[in-house]
Amino acid sequence: MAEAFLREAAAEVLEVASAGSQPAGHVVPGAIETMAEIGIDISGGESKHMNEFLDRDVAVVITVCGNAEQACPVFPGQIRRYHWPFEDPVHATGTAEEVRAAFRTTRDDLRRVFGAYGRGWVDASAAGPA
């Protein structure tokens, strides 16, 4: 979900990719359904392992869930690293509606934060070199 929001906000100035320390191998249905509610299709996405990116220049790494901050390696050329903890809705329990509500809450939080972060990159790019 975070990848989709960052792409939406800043794809023209950033190459955006996401990966995890323990990828499920697929995008979870709750994320697909929740994003579809707001018109964003992530059904074609894939769950990738962070090791796939070790041979690439990665300027920014943002970890968002659980122990990802501790599990994430330092990438060659990495300039910035952030950990923004969000509740992982995959671990939500309760009724189907309570689980959907957890996905919606995380989706909306991710949209706000990653949208603002991406717009910051767009604004900085438009302003030119400092």
C-alpha positions, 0 to 999 in steps of 0.5 A: 500500500505504501508503494502505491501511495508513494508512486501516486505522489512522486513517480515522476521524480522517484523510482519506487519499489517495496520489499520486505524482510519476510515477504508473503510471496503475494499481495494480501487480499485485504490490502488489494480490497482496501486499496480498490475501495479508493480506486487504486489497483494493486492486484498486479503487485508482488511481494519481494524480498529486500535482498533483491535490491542489495545490488542497486543504489538505494538512496532512501529506505523506509521501514514501516512494520514490526521488526523491519527496521532491525532486519533491514540491511544497509544498502550500497549508496544509501543516503537516508533511512527512516522507520515509520511504524504503522500497525500491520493489518495482516495481524488484525483479529476480530470480525471480518468488519474489524479486520477491514477497519484495520486495513482501512486505518493503515491504508489511510495513515499510509496515504497521508504520510507517504503522500506528503513525503512524495509531494515533498520530493516533487516540490524539492525537485521543482525548486532545483538544487539547494 
